Amino acid sequence: MGIDRVDVDQIVLQAQFGLGAALTMWQLGIATVGAAQMLFPDGPHGQVFLENFMDQNIIDQVVPVLNYGEASLDDSLDNCDNDGYLDVGETGLLTVRLNNNGLIALSETTAVITSTSDLTLSNGGLIEFAPSVFGQTVEGSVEVTLNSHPGGSPLVQADITFTDANPEVSPVTVPATFTAHVDEVPNQLDTDNVEHGTNVWTASKDQGLVDWFVRVGTSSSPNNAWFVEDTASVLDAFLTTPFFQVNSVGNFSFSFFHRHSFEADGWDGGVIEASTNGTDWVDVGTSAYNGVITTNPESPISERPAFIDDNDSYPAFDQVTLDLGTAWQGQTIQIRFRIGCDSAAGGEGWFLDDISFPTLDTPLFLEQVLESEACLSCYETPAAALDAIYASLGAGNWPTSDSVLTYVSILENVCTE
């Protein structure tokens, strides 16, 4: 093969990690090429394995696969209140993450950001990404200034069009919305309609190439829903609440609207779990499930009752209500939505919207309220802020009670590191 034996052993071990038993030659071939590219991105290893597998008809066709990961908007470059939200007059970064899920290395990946909101984008909205190989996530950013905000909805809009110079990669446009010009007020809402960004949720994974993210355009109520793709590779991904205290009286229940289309015949699916310590999880969704995951050593939820195949009203959303009785009464717990996938094939994925915990003594979800005014110009040092106060007073004048808030706002507006 022309590859050092030690490298070959390392590649083969990496390829088999987490794949389980009863593999097809195609699955093992794909995993081996992917492992070679990840372990030796600058070497010939992946290409050598690929050519040999294709010569033996183990892998018959290879195409590049570039998938959208997620996007975020912050106020990290020039801000007035350093709260993570881009307010009017502030400058931050719009960051895009893309996943190379194909066996072909990509070297000229780009994205262009356009928007109908009043944004100023550096470099004409163009983002250029580093080269990537199978399994890698690449990240790039563009500077963004929010010039004005119309009020009403806290959302600003952007279209992300990404592609690669490889002619087999077709441009894809993903609509995205970002929460801007707001302040957060915690513990205000029983229901998350997914119109307030990620709110209190945490997206994470133990295995796989993708995470849960807020997706625009397919939802139970306009405009957003949480979404995770049902991948054709092993995935174990979670959408998790923070710890919260269950109501001390009465039954504990929660509800949500969802739409799912997983790989047919129960190979992939989703479950709902609870934990009192964030480590040990128990299933709490059994009463709502529509099937059982097929026995499969690759699946992280093999043989478990789960949401499988399509939901009853697909492609419409169905509402699910789980009444857990008094078993969790008064305890501090977390709830998570978990997807488990194998590597053979995939499906559309799982959407979640309008997630409600109506029985809690303290509401779980934060509310975002629009900033009452645009950010004032910020001052580089406290001394500069004091100079501004003296200038506002005029020679020989003392502050009046009516002007105290003005001076306080100037002092609070010293630029944050």
Buried (B, 14 or more C-beta within 10 A) or exposed (E): EEBEEEBBEBBBEBBBEBBBEEBEEBBBBBBBBBBBBBBBBEBEBBBBBBBBBBEEEBBEEBEBBBBBBBBBBBBBBBBBBEBBBBBBBBBBBBBBBBBBBBBBBBEEBBBBBBBEBEBEBBEEBEBEBEBBBBBBBBBBBBBBBBEEBEEEBBBBBBBBBBBBEBEEBEEBEBEBBBBBBBBBEEEBBBBBBBBBBBBBBEBEBEBBBBBBBBBBEBBBBEBBBBBBBBBBBBBBBBBBBEEBBBBEEEBBBBBBBBBBBBBEEBBBBBBBBBBBEEEEBEBBBEEBBBBBBBEBEBBBBBEBBBBBBBBEEEEEBBEBEBEBEEEBBEBEBBBBBBBBBBBBEBBBBBBBBBBBBEBBEEBBBBBBEBBEEBBBEBBEEEEEBBEBBEEEBEEEEEEEEEBEEBBEEBEEBBBEE
